[in-house]
Each structure stands twice: as C-alpha cells, then as structure tokens.
C-alpha cells in the first residue's frame, strides 16, 4: 500500500468498484467539505455509532469528547473503530423504485485512535477542530481555560486504511422503462447557512462578523 493510497484487504470494493477511489486527494476533498462524521465502535459485543464534529489534521482525523464519556475512553485505549462521512448531493428519480438512487460522496476510515495527552499538542488540535467547524472564528473567541482542556479527551485517527465512493449524474433507465410516463431526473440536495440569529443577551452594538457573510456565501 502506497503512502497516498488507502487500499487494503478491508477497503477493497466488492460492488460497483468504478465508483470508488483509494486516492488521498479524493479522500481529503470529501472529509474537508464535512463538519460532522459518524464514529462506529463495539462495546460488550454491541455496535454503536456516534455523530461527532471533527477535522482533518494532515494525515489524521481528530475529534474530541468528554473525559467522562465511556466511548471516548474506550477509543483512547485503542479499540478498533470505523469513521464515515457522507454528503448527499441529489435524489436520483428513475422511472422505477428499483433504479432510483442518490448522488453522493462518502469516505470511510478503519483503524485505531490514539489519545493526545501532550499539552501543547492538545491545545493545537483543539484549535484545528474549532477552525474547521467554525472557519475564521477561533481567533475572536476567548481562550480556552486549562480546566476546560483538562476535561476534554482529544483523539487522533491516522488515515491509513480508507476508501472513497461517489455517484453523480442522472437516472440509468433503460429499455421499456424509458417509455413509462413518469417524470425522471435529479432533485439536487443543497446544504446552506441561513440568516444569523443574535443571542438575546448580546450587545447590539457588536457588528456581524465578516466570516458569517463568508459562510452564507
């Protein structure tokens, strides 16, 4: 497996391999466009999946949780996990339910997390996560306190075994289905930011920051 490829026996594609990729650049494009991923793990023989905010820090994914949360303590001990990201870009409306589909971009990472305990690195990664979740806002916020950082468990998941899969385009109707009299095409799915709602106790003299306008754009 090359440095830039996530191909392994566990990430090979079985069905529709033409939709898949193991290229690092494709992986980065999918995860960098997301702010929420899903983290899967097993406790006492039962599977669980948690939605988590995250960021990509070079060749690893990073996320955080409470030091009191059992799942994060388990992951910090090296329990196997699976991290996924999905974007739905459109509903593909074919002339039959069987051929209807979705346009999407998805990424999967398999591996084991490691806890970040070195204080300077921990602070740095928390800033990386904040800057990814809230682009441009970290510099304007009050600094985190040592107590807040001490209560936070920071995890790193190396991007080693990974895969990317996507679909784009219209319906794949064929044969007699093409003559069936029903609308066929794609309903785009778009995620956007709305109009900011100021906090009720905020000083009205504080102007709306430029980064909020950038988010809406």
NORFENCOR-V123682 format. One record per backbone hydrogen bond with DSSP energy under -1.0 kcal/mol. CO is the residue of the C=O (numbers start at 1). NH is the residue of the N-H. If there is no record, write none. Layout:
((CO & NH) (CO & NH))
This chain:
((2 & 5) (4 & 24) (16 & 19) (17 & 20) (19 & 166) (21 & 164) (22 & 6) (23 & 27) (24 & 28) (25 & 29) (26 & 30) (27 & 31) (28 & 32) (31 & 34) (35 & 54) (37 & 52) (38 & 84) (39 & 50) (40 & 82) (41 & 48) (43 & 46) (46 & 43) (48 & 41) (50 & 39) (52 & 37) (55 & 62) (59 & 159) (60 & 57) (61 & 157) (62 & 55) (63 & 155) (65 & 153) (66 & 69) (69 & 73) (70 & 74) (71 & 75) (72 & 76) (74 & 79) (75 & 78) (81 & 111) (82 & 40) (83 & 109) (84 & 38) (85 & 107) (87 & 105) (89 & 189) (90 & 103) (91 & 187) (92 & 94) (92 & 101) (93 & 185) (101 & 92) (103 & 89) (103 & 90) (104 & 167) (105 & 87) (106 & 165) (107 & 85) (108 & 163) (109 & 83) (111 & 81) (114 & 156) (118 & 122) (119 & 123) (120 & 124) (121 & 125) (122 & 126) (123 & 127) (124 & 128) (125 & 129) (126 & 130) (127 & 131) (128 & 132) (129 & 133) (130 & 134) (134 & 137) (137 & 140) (138 & 141) (145 & 149) (146 & 150) (147 & 151) (149 & 152) (151 & 67) (153 & 65) (154 & 116) (155 & 63) (156 & 114) (157 & 61) (158 & 160) (161 & 110) (163 & 108) (164 & 21) (165 & 106) (174 & 177) (175 & 178) (176 & 179) (177 & 180) (180 & 182) (185 & 93) (187 & 91) (199 & 202) (203 & 206) (209 & 212) (210 & 214) (211 & 215) (212 & 216) (213 & 217))
